């Protein structure tokens, strides 16, 4: 996954929930510009804020670590 894919997920989920960017920003406690940049795939955004947006949308985030050779 890259920043563009994450942005697409956020945009699609926001729209599926019938939210405008302004409404999502207010619900997350971030600025509208942050939502715009996140949806556009800006790669240098703050991780904590991006995770807050995902949580507000009800998205679950998981990390798969590589299998370790013993």
CHARMM-style PDB file with segment names, atoms N, HN, CA, C and O in Angstrom:
ATOM      1  N   UNK     1       0.843  -1.165   0.000  1.00  0.00      PROA
ATOM      2  CA  UNK     1       0.000   0.000   0.000  1.00  0.00      PROA
ATOM      3  C   UNK     1       0.895   1.237   0.000  1.00  0.00      PROA
ATOM      4  O   UNK     1       1.933   1.269   0.661  1.00  0.00      PROA
ATOM      5  N   UNK     2       0.477   2.247  -0.748  1.00  0.00      PROA
ATOM      6  HN  UNK     2      -0.367   2.221  -1.285  1.00  0.00      PROA
ATOM      7  CA  UNK     2       1.194   3.517  -0.758  1.00  0.00      PROA
ATOM      8  C   UNK     2       0.226   4.639  -0.393  1.00  0.00      PROA
ATOM      9  O   UNK     2      -0.956   4.391  -0.152  1.00  0.00      PROA
ATOM     10  N   UNK     3       0.727   5.866  -0.355  1.00  0.00      PROA
ATOM     11  HN  UNK     3       1.686   6.067  -0.551  1.00  0.00      PROA
ATOM     12  CA  UNK     3      -0.096   7.003   0.063  1.00  0.00      PROA
ATOM     13  C   UNK     3      -1.264   7.257  -0.885  1.00  0.00      PROA
ATOM     14  O   UNK     3      -2.320   7.718  -0.453  1.00  0.00      PROA
ATOM     15  N   UNK     4      -1.089   6.963  -2.166  1.00  0.00      PROA
ATOM     16  HN  UNK     4      -0.231   6.588  -2.518  1.00  0.00      PROA
ATOM     17  CA  UNK     4      -2.191   7.135  -3.117  1.00  0.00      PROA
ATOM     18  C   UNK     4      -3.311   6.135  -2.849  1.00  0.00      PROA
ATOM     19  O   UNK     4      -4.489   6.486  -2.908  1.00  0.00      PROA
ATOM     20  N   UNK     5      -2.947   4.904  -2.558  1.00  0.00      PROA
ATOM     21  HN  UNK     5      -1.990   4.618  -2.510  1.00  0.00      PROA
ATOM     22  CA  UNK     5      -3.953   3.879  -2.258  1.00  0.00      PROA
ATOM     23  C   UNK     5      -4.704   4.226  -0.976  1.00  0.00      PROA
ATOM     24  O   UNK     5      -5.922   4.064  -0.904  1.00  0.00      PROA
ATOM     25  N   UNK     6      -3.984   4.699   0.025  1.00  0.00      PROA
ATOM     26  HN  UNK     6      -2.995   4.830  -0.034  1.00  0.00      PROA
ATOM     27  CA  UNK     6      -4.623   5.105   1.273  1.00  0.00      PROA
ATOM     28  C   UNK     6      -5.594   6.254   1.029  1.00  0.00      PROA
ATOM     29  O   UNK     6      -6.702   6.265   1.565  1.00  0.00      PROA
ATOM     30  N   UNK     7      -5.176   7.211   0.225  1.00  0.00      PROA
ATOM     31  HN  UNK     7      -4.276   7.202  -0.211  1.00  0.00      PROA
ATOM     32  CA  UNK     7      -6.046   8.338  -0.105  1.00  0.00      PROA
ATOM     33  C   UNK     7      -7.321   7.901  -0.800  1.00  0.00      PROA
ATOM     34  O   UNK     7      -8.400   8.421  -0.517  1.00  0.00      PROA
ATOM     35  N   UNK     8      -7.198   6.944  -1.711  1.00  0.00      PROA
ATOM     36  HN  UNK     8      -6.321   6.521  -1.941  1.00  0.00      PROA
ATOM     37  CA  UNK     8      -8.386   6.421  -2.404  1.00  0.00      PROA
ATOM     38  C   UNK     8      -9.339   5.745  -1.423  1.00  0.00      PROA
ATOM     39  O   UNK     8     -10.555   5.914  -1.513  1.00  0.00      PROA
ATOM     40  N   UNK     9      -8.788   4.990  -0.498  1.00  0.00      PROA
ATOM     41  HN  UNK     9      -7.800   4.853  -0.425  1.00  0.00      PROA
ATOM     42  CA  UNK     9      -9.614   4.309   0.500  1.00  0.00      PROA
ATOM     43  C   UNK     9     -10.372   5.328   1.344  1.00  0.00      PROA
ATOM     44  O   UNK     9     -11.573   5.182   1.570  1.00  0.00      PROA
ATOM     45  N   UNK    10      -9.674   6.352   1.806  1.00  0.00      PROA
ATOM     46  HN  UNK    10      -8.698   6.470   1.622  1.00  0.00      PROA
ATOM     47  CA  UNK    10     -10.311   7.384   2.628  1.00  0.00      PROA
ATOM     48  C   UNK    10     -11.418   8.079   1.844  1.00  0.00      PROA
ATOM     49  O   UNK    10     -12.526   8.248   2.352  1.00  0.00      PROA
ATOM     50  N   UNK    11     -11.128   8.480   0.620  1.00  0.00      PROA
ATOM     51  HN  UNK    11     -10.228   8.344   0.207  1.00  0.00      PROA
ATOM     52  CA  UNK    11     -12.125   9.180  -0.200  1.00  0.00      PROA
ATOM     53  C   UNK    11     -13.349   8.303  -0.452  1.00  0.00      PROA
ATOM     54  O   UNK    11     -14.483   8.760  -0.308  1.00  0.00      PROA
ATOM     55  N   UNK    12     -13.120   7.048  -0.826  1.00  0.00      PROA
ATOM     56  HN  UNK    12     -12.199   6.677  -0.943  1.00  0.00      PROA
ATOM     57  CA  UNK    12     -14.234   6.142  -1.111  1.00  0.00      PROA
ATOM     58  C   UNK    12     -15.087   5.897   0.125  1.00  0.00      PROA
ATOM     59  O   UNK    12     -16.315   5.883   0.038  1.00  0.00      PROA
ATOM     60  N   UNK    13     -14.449   5.704   1.272  1.00  0.00      PROA
ATOM     61  HN  UNK    13     -13.451   5.715   1.342  1.00  0.00      PROA
ATOM     62  CA  UNK    13     -15.205   5.447   2.499  1.00  0.00      PROA
ATOM     63  C   UNK    13     -15.958   6.697   2.954  1.00  0.00      PROA
ATOM     64  O   UNK    13     -17.098   6.603   3.410  1.00  0.00      PROA
ATOM     65  N   UNK    14     -15.331   7.855   2.833  1.00  0.00      PROA
ATOM     66  HN  UNK    14     -14.405   7.931   2.463  1.00  0.00      PROA
ATOM     67  CA  UNK    14     -16.008   9.112   3.195  1.00  0.00      PROA
ATOM     68  C   UNK    14     -17.266   9.288   2.358  1.00  0.00      PROA
ATOM     69  O   UNK    14     -18.335   9.601   2.883  1.00  0.00      PROA
ATOM     70  N   UNK    15     -17.128   9.087   1.061  1.00  0.00      PROA
ATOM     71  HN  UNK    15     -16.259   8.833   0.635  1.00  0.00      PROA
ATOM     72  CA  UNK    15     -18.275   9.243   0.162  1.00  0.00      PROA
ATOM     73  C   UNK    15     -19.341   8.190   0.444  1.00  0.00      PROA
ATOM     74  O   UNK    15     -20.533   8.493   0.399  1.00  0.00      PROA
ATOM     75  N   UNK    16     -18.928   6.963   0.733  1.00  0.00      PROA
ATOM     76  HN  UNK    16     -17.959   6.718   0.769  1.00  0.00      PROA
ATOM     77  CA  UNK    16     -19.882   5.895   1.037  1.00  0.00      PROA
ATOM     78  C   UNK    16     -20.703   6.231   2.281  1.00  0.00      PROA
ATOM     79  O   UNK    16     -21.857   5.821   2.404  1.00  0.00      PROA
ATOM     80  N   UNK    17     -20.095   6.980   3.199  1.00  0.00      PROA
ATOM     81  HN  UNK    17     -19.157   7.313   3.099  1.00  0.00      PROA
ATOM     82  CA  UNK    17     -20.789   7.380   4.419  1.00  0.00      PROA
ATOM     83  C   UNK    17     -21.549   8.694   4.250  1.00  0.00      PROA
ATOM     84  O   UNK    17     -22.178   9.177   5.191  1.00  0.00      PROA
ATOM     85  N   UNK    18     -21.489   9.267   3.053  1.00  0.00      PROA
ATOM     86  HN  UNK    18     -20.978   8.874   2.288  1.00  0.00      PROA
ATOM     87  CA  UNK    18     -22.225  10.494   2.773  1.00  0.00      PROA
ATOM     88  C   UNK    18     -21.664  11.728   3.452  1.00  0.00      PROA
ATOM     89  O   UNK    18     -22.397  12.672   3.743  1.00  0.00      PROA
ATOM     90  N   UNK    19     -20.363  11.719   3.702  1.00  0.00      PROA
ATOM     91  HN  UNK    19     -19.768  10.952   3.466  1.00  0.00      PROA
ATOM     92  CA  UNK    19     -19.721  12.851   4.374  1.00  0.00      PROA
ATOM     93  C   UNK    19     -19.019  13.762   3.377  1.00  0.00      PROA
ATOM     94  O   UNK    19     -18.444  13.300   2.391  1.00  0.00      PROA
ATOM     95  N   UNK    20     -19.075  15.050   3.645  1.00  0.00      PROA
ATOM     96  HN  UNK    20     -19.542  15.425   4.446  1.00  0.00      PROA
ATOM     97  CA  UNK    20     -18.262  16.002   2.892  1.00  0.00      PROA
ATOM     98  C   UNK    20     -16.905  16.091   3.586  1.00  0.00      PROA
ATOM     99  O   UNK    20     -16.770  15.720   4.752  1.00  0.00      PROA
ATOM    100  N   UNK    21     -15.912  16.581   2.868  1.00  0.00      PROA
ATOM    101  HN  UNK    21     -16.021  16.883   1.920  1.00  0.00      PROA
ATOM    102  CA  UNK    21     -14.578  16.712   3.460  1.00  0.00      PROA
ATOM    103  C   UNK    21     -14.619  17.577   4.712  1.00  0.00      PROA
ATOM    104  O   UNK    21     -13.931  17.280   5.689  1.00  0.00      PROA
ATOM    105  N   UNK    22     -15.409  18.633   4.698  1.00  0.00      PROA
ATOM    106  HN  UNK    22     -15.968  18.874   3.905  1.00  0.00      PROA
ATOM    107  CA  UNK    22     -15.522  19.526   5.848  1.00  0.00      PROA
ATOM    108  C   UNK    22     -16.104  18.788   7.055  1.00  0.00      PROA
ATOM    109  O   UNK    22     -15.663  19.000   8.185  1.00  0.00      PROA
ATOM    110  N   UNK    23     -17.077  17.935   6.821  1.00  0.00      PROA
ATOM    111  HN  UNK    23     -17.435  17.763   5.903  1.00  0.00      PROA
ATOM    112  CA  UNK    23     -17.699  17.188   7.915  1.00  0.00      PROA
ATOM    113  C   UNK    23     -16.734  16.174   8.512  1.00  0.00      PROA
ATOM    114  O   UNK    23     -16.666  16.020   9.732  1.00  0.00      PROA
ATOM    115  N   UNK    24     -15.994  15.489   7.661  1.00  0.00      PROA
ATOM    116  HN  UNK    24     -16.050  15.614   6.671  1.00  0.00      PROA
ATOM    117  CA  UNK    24     -15.017  14.520   8.151  1.00  0.00      PROA
ATOM    118  C   UNK    24     -13.922  15.223   8.936  1.00  0.00      PROA
ATOM    119  O   UNK    24     -13.523  14.756  10.003  1.00  0.00      PROA
ATOM    120  N   UNK    25     -13.439  16.333   8.421  1.00  0.00      PROA
ATOM    121  HN  UNK    25     -13.763  16.712   7.554  1.00  0.00      PROA
ATOM    122  CA  UNK    25     -12.395  17.084   9.116  1.00  0.00      PROA
ATOM    123  C   UNK    25     -12.859  17.491  10.511  1.00  0.00      PROA
ATOM    124  O   UNK    25     -12.115  17.347  11.481  1.00  0.00      PROA
ATOM    125  N   UNK    26     -14.079  17.997  10.614  1.00  0.00      PROA
ATOM    126  HN  UNK    26     -14.684  18.115   9.827  1.00  0.00      PROA
ATOM    127  CA  UNK    26     -14.613  18.419  11.912  1.00  0.00      PROA
ATOM    128  C   UNK    26     -14.744  17.233  12.864  1.00  0.00      PROA
ATOM    129  O   UNK    26     -14.437  17.352  14.050  1.00  0.00      PROA
ATOM    130  N   UNK    27     -15.196  16.098  12.355  1.00  0.00      PROA
ATOM    131  HN  UNK    27     -15.446  16.001  11.391  1.00  0.00      PROA
ATOM    132  CA  UNK    27     -15.365  14.905  13.185  1.00  0.00      PROA
ATOM    133  C   UNK    27     -14.029  14.372  13.695  1.00  0.00      PROA
ATOM    134  O   UNK    27     -13.963  13.775  14.769  1.00  0.00      PROA
ATOM    135  N   UNK    28     -12.966  14.589  12.922  1.00  0.00      PROA
ATOM    136  HN  UNK    28     -13.019  15.075  12.049  1.00  0.00      PROA
ATOM    137  CA  UNK    28     -11.631  14.081  13.267  1.00  0.00      PROA
ATOM    138  C   UNK    28     -10.802  15.075  14.064  1.00  0.00      PROA
ATOM    139  O   UNK    28      -9.797  14.704  14.670  1.00  0.00      PROA
ATOM    140  N   UNK    29     -11.215  16.326  14.064  1.00  0.00      PROA
ATOM    141  HN  UNK    29     -12.031  16.627  13.571  1.00  0.00      PROA
ATOM    142  CA  UNK    29     -10.409  17.351  14.722  1.00  0.00      PROA
ATOM    143  C   UNK    29      -9.185  17.747  13.915  1.00  0.00      PROA
ATOM    144  O   UNK    29      -8.163  18.141  14.477  1.00  0.00      PROA
ATOM    145  N   UNK    30      -9.292  17.642  12.592  1.00  0.00      PROA
ATOM    146  HN  UNK    30     -10.122  17.322  12.135  1.00  0.00      PROA
ATOM    147  CA  UNK    30      -8.201  18.066  11.708  1.00  0.00      PROA
ATOM    148  C   UNK    30      -8.742  19.121  10.756  1.00  0.00      PROA
ATOM    149  O   UNK    30      -9.952  19.333  10.682  1.00  0.00      PROA
ATOM    150  N   UNK    31      -7.867  19.767  10.042  1.00  0.00      PROA
ATOM    151  HN  UNK    31      -6.884  19.594  10.102  1.00  0.00      PROA
ATOM    152  CA  UNK    31      -8.288  20.767   9.072  1.00  0.00      PROA
ATOM    153  C   UNK    31      -8.739  20.133   7.765  1.00  0.00      PROA
ATOM    154  O   UNK    31      -8.363  19.009   7.434  1.00  0.00      PROA
ATOM    155  N   UNK    32      -9.547  20.874   7.038  1.00  0.00      PROA
ATOM    156  HN  UNK    32      -9.854  21.787   7.307  1.00  0.00      PROA
ATOM    157  CA  UNK    32     -10.014  20.407   5.730  1.00  0.00      PROA
ATOM    158  C   UNK    32      -8.825  20.158   4.808  1.00  0.00      PROA
ATOM    159  O   UNK    32      -8.827  19.198   4.036  1.00  0.00      PROA
ATOM    160  N   UNK    33      -7.816  21.013   4.884  1.00  0.00      PROA
ATOM    161  HN  UNK    33      -7.814  21.792   5.511  1.00  0.00      PROA
ATOM    162  CA  UNK    33      -6.627  20.848   4.036  1.00  0.00      PROA
ATOM    163  C   UNK    33      -5.975  19.485   4.265  1.00  0.00      PROA
ATOM    164  O   UNK    33      -5.480  18.864   3.325  1.00  0.00      PROA
ATOM    165  N   UNK    34      -5.977  19.021   5.518  1.00  0.00      PROA
ATOM    166  HN  UNK    34      -6.379  19.525   6.282  1.00  0.00      PROA
ATOM    167  CA  UNK    34      -5.397  17.709   5.807  1.00  0.00      PROA
ATOM    168  C   UNK    34      -6.171  16.616   5.076  1.00  0.00      PROA
ATOM    169  O   UNK    34      -5.565  15.718   4.491  1.00  0.00      PROA
ATOM    170  N   UNK    35      -7.489  16.680   5.101  1.00  0.00      PROA
ATOM    171  HN  UNK    35      -7.981  17.409   5.576  1.00  0.00      PROA
ATOM    172  CA  UNK    35      -8.318  15.684   4.414  1.00  0.00      PROA
ATOM    173  C   UNK    35      -8.070  15.737   2.912  1.00  0.00      PROA
ATOM    174  O   UNK    35      -7.934  14.700   2.263  1.00  0.00      PROA
ATOM    175  N   UNK    36      -8.011  16.940   2.366  1.00  0.00      PROA
ATOM    176  HN  UNK    36      -8.121  17.782   2.893  1.00  0.00      PROA
ATOM    177  CA  UNK    36      -7.750  17.111   0.930  1.00  0.00      PROA
ATOM    178  C   UNK    36      -6.407  16.475   0.570  1.00  0.00      PROA
ATOM    179  O   UNK    36      -6.310  15.723  -0.400  1.00  0.00      PROA
ATOM    180  N   UNK    37      -5.378  16.780   1.353  1.00  0.00      PROA
ATOM    181  HN  UNK    37      -5.457  17.391   2.141  1.00  0.00      PROA
ATOM    182  CA  UNK    37      -4.042  16.235   1.082  1.00  0.00      PROA
ATOM    183  C   UNK    37      -4.001  14.716   1.255  1.00  0.00      PROA
ATOM    184  O   UNK    37      -3.372  14.015   0.462  1.00  0.00      PROA
ATOM    185  N   UNK    38      -4.669  14.215   2.285  1.00  0.00      PROA
ATOM    186  HN  UNK    38      -5.179  14.784   2.929  1.00  0.00      PROA
ATOM    187  CA  UNK    38      -4.701  12.769   2.522  1.00  0.00      PROA
ATOM    188  C   UNK    38      -5.354  12.054   1.348  1.00  0.00      PROA
ATOM    189  O   UNK    38      -4.827  11.057   0.853  1.00  0.00      PROA
ATOM    190  N   UNK    39      -6.494  12.557   0.904  1.00  0.00      PROA
ATOM    191  HN  UNK    39      -6.923  13.366   1.306  1.00  0.00      PROA
ATOM    192  CA  UNK    39      -7.196  11.934  -0.222  1.00  0.00      PROA
ATOM    193  C   UNK    39      -6.409  12.051  -1.527  1.00  0.00      PROA
ATOM    194  O   UNK    39      -6.566  11.224  -2.426  1.00  0.00      PROA
ATOM    195  N   UNK    40      -5.570  13.070  -1.627  1.00  0.00      PROA
ATOM    196  HN  UNK    40      -5.442  13.741  -0.897  1.00  0.00      PROA
ATOM    197  CA  UNK    40      -4.752  13.254  -2.829  1.00  0.00      PROA
ATOM    198  C   UNK    40      -3.494  12.383  -2.804  1.00  0.00      PROA
ATOM    199  O   UNK    40      -2.754  12.329  -3.786  1.00  0.00      PROA
ATOM    200  N   UNK    41      -3.254  11.706  -1.683  1.00  0.00      PROA
ATOM    201  HN  UNK    41      -3.855  11.751  -0.885  1.00  0.00      PROA
ATOM    202  CA  UNK    41      -2.102  10.817  -1.600  1.00  0.00      PROA
ATOM    203  C   UNK    41      -0.803  11.489  -1.216  1.00  0.00      PROA
ATOM    204  O   UNK    41       0.273  10.971  -1.514  1.00  0.00      PROA
ATOM    205  N   UNK    42      -0.881  12.637  -0.558  1.00  0.00      PROA
ATOM    206  HN  UNK    42      -1.754  13.058  -0.315  1.00  0.00      PROA
ATOM    207  CA  UNK    42       0.347  13.325  -0.137  1.00  0.00      PROA
ATOM    208  C   UNK    42       1.136  12.406   0.801  1.00  0.00      PROA
ATOM    209  O   UNK    42       0.602  11.965   1.819  1.00  0.00      PROA
ATOM    210  N   UNK    43       2.388  12.115   0.476  1.00  0.00      PROA
ATOM    211  HN  UNK    43       2.821  12.474  -0.351  1.00  0.00      PROA
ATOM    212  CA  UNK    43       3.141  11.115   1.235  1.00  0.00      PROA
ATOM    213  C   UNK    43       3.756  11.602   2.544  1.00  0.00      PROA
ATOM    214  O   UNK    43       4.302  10.793   3.295  1.00  0.00      PROA
ATOM    215  N   UNK    44       3.684  12.891   2.838  1.00  0.00      PROA
ATOM    216  HN  UNK    44       3.240  13.548   2.228  1.00  0.00      PROA
ATOM    217  CA  UNK    44       4.384  13.410   4.013  1.00  0.00      PROA
ATOM    218  C   UNK    44       3.448  13.831   5.143  1.00  0.00      PROA
ATOM    219  O   UNK    44       3.825  14.656   5.974  1.00  0.00      PROA
ATOM    220  N   UNK    45       2.253  13.289   5.188  1.00  0.00      PROA
ATOM    221  HN  UNK    45       1.946  12.618   4.512  1.00  0.00      PROA
ATOM    222  CA  UNK    45       1.295  13.662   6.222  1.00  0.00      PROA
ATOM    223  C   UNK    45       1.627  12.996   7.553  1.00  0.00      PROA
ATOM    224  O   UNK    45       2.342  11.995   7.596  1.00  0.00      PROA
ATOM    225  N   UNK    46       1.105  13.559   8.631  1.00  0.00      PROA
ATOM    226  HN  UNK    46       0.524  14.372   8.596  1.00  0.00      PROA
ATOM    227  CA  UNK    46       1.336  13.012   9.964  1.00  0.00      PROA
ATOM    228  C   UNK    46       0.566  11.704  10.149  1.00  0.00      PROA
ATOM    229  O   UNK    46      -0.642  11.645   9.919  1.00  0.00      PROA
ATOM    230  N   UNK    47       1.269  10.676  10.562  1.00  0.00      PROA
ATOM    231  HN  UNK    47       2.250  10.725  10.750  1.00  0.00      PROA
ATOM    232  CA  UNK    47       0.671   9.357  10.724  1.00  0.00      PROA
ATOM    233  C   UNK    47      -0.450   9.368  11.757  1.00  0.00      PROA
ATOM    234  O   UNK    47      -1.502   8.768  11.536  1.00  0.00      PROA
ATOM    235  N   UNK    48      -0.237  10.036  12.865  1.00  0.00      PROA
ATOM    236  HN  UNK    48       0.618  10.524  13.045  1.00  0.00      PROA
ATOM    237  CA  UNK    48      -1.252  10.068  13.919  1.00  0.00      PROA
ATOM    238  C   UNK    48      -2.572  10.631  13.434  1.00  0.00      PROA
ATOM    239  O   UNK    48      -3.636  10.100  13.751  1.00  0.00      PROA
ATOM    240  N   UNK    49      -2.504  11.699  12.671  1.00  0.00      PROA
ATOM    241  HN  UNK    49      -1.639  12.131  12.413  1.00  0.00      PROA
ATOM    242  CA  UNK    49      -3.726  12.305  12.134  1.00  0.00      PROA
ATOM    243  C   UNK    49      -4.386  11.389  11.110  1.00  0.00      PROA
ATOM    244  O   UNK    49      -5.611  11.271  11.080  1.00  0.00      PROA
ATOM    245  N   UNK    50      -3.582  10.743  10.275  1.00  0.00      PROA
ATOM    246  HN  UNK    50      -2.587  10.839  10.300  1.00  0.00      PROA
ATOM    247  CA  UNK    50      -4.136   9.820   9.281  1.00  0.00      PROA
ATOM    248  C   UNK    50      -4.834   8.652   9.977  1.00  0.00      PROA
ATOM    249  O   UNK    50      -5.902   8.221   9.540  1.00  0.00      PROA
ATOM    250  N   UNK    51      -4.242   8.140  11.051  1.00  0.00      PROA
ATOM    251  HN  UNK    51      -3.375   8.490  11.406  1.00  0.00      PROA
ATOM    252  CA  UNK    51      -4.867   7.058  11.804  1.00  0.00      PROA
ATOM    253  C   UNK    51      -6.166   7.520  12.451  1.00  0.00      PROA
ATOM    254  O   UNK    51      -7.123   6.751  12.536  1.00  0.00      PROA
ATOM    255  N   UNK    52      -6.208   8.778  12.910  1.00  0.00      PROA
ATOM    256  HN  UNK    52      -5.431   9.403  12.840  1.00  0.00      PROA
ATOM    257  CA  UNK    52      -7.431   9.331  13.494  1.00  0.00      PROA
ATOM    258  C   UNK    52      -8.549   9.386  12.457  1.00  0.00      PROA
ATOM    259  O   UNK    52      -9.696   9.056  12.760  1.00  0.00      PROA
ATOM    260  N   UNK    53      -8.221   9.799  11.242  1.00  0.00      PROA
ATOM    261  HN  UNK    53      -7.289  10.067  10.995  1.00  0.00      PROA
ATOM    262  CA  UNK    53      -9.213   9.847  10.163  1.00  0.00      PROA
ATOM    263  C   UNK    53      -9.743   8.444   9.886  1.00  0.00      PROA
ATOM    264  O   UNK    53     -10.953   8.245   9.774  1.00  0.00      PROA
ATOM    265  N   UNK    54      -8.849   7.483   9.777  1.00  0.00      PROA
ATOM    266  HN  UNK    54      -7.866   7.645   9.868  1.00  0.00      PROA
ATOM    267  CA  UNK    54      -9.265   6.103   9.514  1.00  0.00      PROA
ATOM    268  C   UNK    54     -10.155   5.573  10.637  1.00  0.00      PROA
ATOM    269  O   UNK    54     -11.157   4.909  10.372  1.00  0.00      PROA
ATOM    270  N   UNK    55      -9.798   5.861  11.880  1.00  0.00      PROA
ATOM    271  HN  UNK    55      -8.983   6.400  12.095  1.00  0.00      PROA
ATOM    272  CA  UNK    55     -10.608   5.410  13.014  1.00  0.00      PROA
ATOM    273  C   UNK    55     -11.985   6.053  12.993  1.00  0.00      PROA
ATOM    274  O   UNK    55     -12.986   5.392  13.268  1.00  0.00      PROA
ATOM    275  N   UNK    56     -12.041   7.331  12.670  1.00  0.00      PROA
ATOM    276  HN  UNK    56     -11.227   7.869  12.447  1.00  0.00      PROA
ATOM    277  CA  UNK    56     -13.318   8.037  12.602  1.00  0.00      PROA
ATOM    278  C   UNK    56     -14.219   7.422  11.542  1.00  0.00      PROA
ATOM    279  O   UNK    56     -15.435   7.350  11.719  1.00  0.00      PROA
ATOM    280  N   UNK    57     -13.625   6.980  10.446  1.00  0.00      PROA
ATOM    281  HN  UNK    57     -12.637   7.039  10.302  1.00  0.00      PROA
ATOM    282  CA  UNK    57     -14.389   6.341   9.376  1.00  0.00      PROA
ATOM    283  C   UNK    57     -14.744   4.885   9.701  1.00  0.00      PROA
ATOM    284  O   UNK    57     -15.504   4.249   8.971  1.00  0.00      PROA
ATOM    285  N   UNK    58     -14.193   4.368  10.794  1.00  0.00      PROA
ATOM    286  HN  UNK    58     -13.576   4.885  11.387  1.00  0.00      PROA
ATOM    287  CA  UNK    58     -14.464   2.984  11.171  1.00  0.00      PROA
ATOM    288  C   UNK    58     -13.587   1.975  10.466  1.00  0.00      PROA
ATOM    289  O   UNK    58     -13.897   0.784  10.439  1.00  0.00      PROA
ATOM    290  N   UNK    59     -12.487   2.449   9.893  1.00  0.00      PROA
ATOM    291  HN  UNK    59     -12.235   3.417   9.915  1.00  0.00      PROA
ATOM    292  CA  UNK    59     -11.557   1.558   9.194  1.00  0.00      PROA
ATOM    293  C   UNK    59     -10.599   0.922  10.194  1.00  0.00      PROA
ATOM    294  O   UNK    59     -10.097   1.595  11.094  1.00  0.00      PROA
ATOM    295  N   UNK    60     -10.351  -0.354  10.036  1.00  0.00      PROA
ATOM    296  HN  UNK    60     -10.758  -0.900   9.304  1.00  0.00      PROA
ATOM    297  CA  UNK    60      -9.418  -1.085  10.878  1.00  0.00      PROA
ATOM    298  C   UNK    60      -8.074  -1.145  10.167  1.00  0.00      PROA
ATOM    299  O   UNK    60      -8.004  -1.459   8.979  1.00  0.00      PROA
ATOM    300  N   UNK    61      -7.021  -0.845  10.891  1.00  0.00      PROA
ATOM    301  HN  UNK    61      -7.078  -0.589  11.856  1.00  0.00      PROA
ATOM    302  CA  UNK    61      -5.681  -0.863  10.312  1.00  0.00      PROA
ATOM    303  C   UNK    61      -4.912  -2.027  10.923  1.00  0.00      PROA
ATOM    304  O   UNK    61      -4.886  -2.191  12.142  1.00  0.00      PROA
ATOM    305  N   UNK    62      -4.290  -2.828  10.074  1.00  0.00      PROA
ATOM    306  HN  UNK    62      -4.311  -2.695   9.083  1.00  0.00      PROA
ATOM    307  CA  UNK    62      -3.457  -3.913  10.577  1.00  0.00      PROA
ATOM    308  C   UNK    62      -2.135  -3.917   9.819  1.00  0.00      PROA
ATOM    309  O   UNK    62      -2.037  -3.445   8.686  1.00  0.00      PROA
ATOM    310  N   UNK    63      -1.141  -4.457  10.474  1.00  0.00      PROA
ATOM    311  HN  UNK    63      -1.221  -4.840  11.395  1.00  0.00      PROA
ATOM    312  CA  UNK    63       0.193  -4.525   9.878  1.00  0.00      PROA
ATOM    313  C   UNK    63       0.620  -5.987   9.862  1.00  0.00      PROA
ATOM    314  O   UNK    63       0.597  -6.665  10.890  1.00  0.00      PROA
ATOM    315  N   UNK    64       1.001  -6.451   8.712  1.00  0.00      PROA
ATOM    316  HN  UNK    64       1.021  -5.900   7.878  1.00  0.00      PROA
ATOM    317  CA  UNK    64       1.502  -7.816   8.579  1.00  0.00      PROA
ATOM    318  C   UNK    64       3.022  -7.753   8.530  1.00  0.00      PROA
ATOM    319  O   UNK    64       3.600  -7.122   7.645  1.00  0.00      PROA
ATOM    320  N   UNK    65       3.653  -8.403   9.474  1.00  0.00      PROA
ATOM    321  HN  UNK    65       3.183  -8.916  10.193  1.00  0.00      PROA
ATOM    322  CA  UNK    65       5.108  -8.426   9.481  1.00  0.00      PROA
ATOM    323  C   UNK    65       5.591  -9.610   8.654  1.00  0.00      PROA
ATOM    324  O   UNK    65       4.887 -10.613   8.533  1.00  0.00      PROA
ATOM    325  N   UNK    66       6.786  -9.499   8.086  1.00  0.00      PROA
ATOM    326  HN  UNK    66       7.358  -8.685   8.185  1.00  0.00      PROA
ATOM    327  CA  UNK    66       7.297 -10.607   7.280  1.00  0.00      PROA
ATOM    328  C   UNK    66       7.603 -11.814   8.165  1.00  0.00      PROA
ATOM    329  O   UNK    66       7.975 -11.667   9.329  1.00  0.00      PROA
ATOM    330  N   UNK    67       7.444 -12.991   7.605  1.00  0.00      PROA
ATOM    331  HN  UNK    67       7.141 -13.111   6.660  1.00  0.00      PROA
ATOM    332  CA  UNK    67       7.771 -14.213   8.336  1.00  0.00      PROA
ATOM    333  C   UNK    67       9.271 -14.240   8.596  1.00  0.00      PROA
ATOM    334  O   UNK    67      10.069 -13.908   7.720  1.00  0.00      PROA
ATOM    335  N   UNK    68       9.633 -14.625   9.769  1.00  0.00      PROA
ATOM    336  HN  UNK    68       8.985 -14.894  10.481  1.00  0.00      PROA
ATOM    337  CA  UNK    68      11.050 -14.695  10.141  1.00  0.00      PROA
ATOM    338  C   UNK    68      11.568 -16.115   9.921  1.00  0.00      PROA
ATOM    339  O   UNK    68      10.902 -17.086  10.282  1.00  0.00      PROA
ATOM    340  N   UNK    69      12.742 -16.232   9.337  1.00  0.00      PROA
ATOM    341  HN  UNK    69      13.283 -15.443   9.044  1.00  0.00      PROA
ATOM    342  CA  UNK    69      13.371 -17.537   9.117  1.00  0.00      PROA
ATOM    343  C   UNK    69      14.118 -17.916  10.386  1.00  0.00      PROA
ATOM    344  O   UNK    69      14.889 -17.122  10.925  1.00  0.00      PROA
ATOM    345  N   UNK    70      13.883 -19.138  10.858  1.00  0.00      PROA
ATOM    346  HN  UNK    70      13.257 -19.782  10.419  1.00  0.00      PROA
ATOM    347  CA  UNK    70      14.548 -19.589  12.093  1.00  0.00      PROA
ATOM    348  C   UNK    70      15.725 -20.458  11.785  1.00  0.00      PROA
ATOM    349  OT1 UNK    70      16.402 -20.927  12.700  1.00  0.00      PROA
TER     350      UNK     70
END
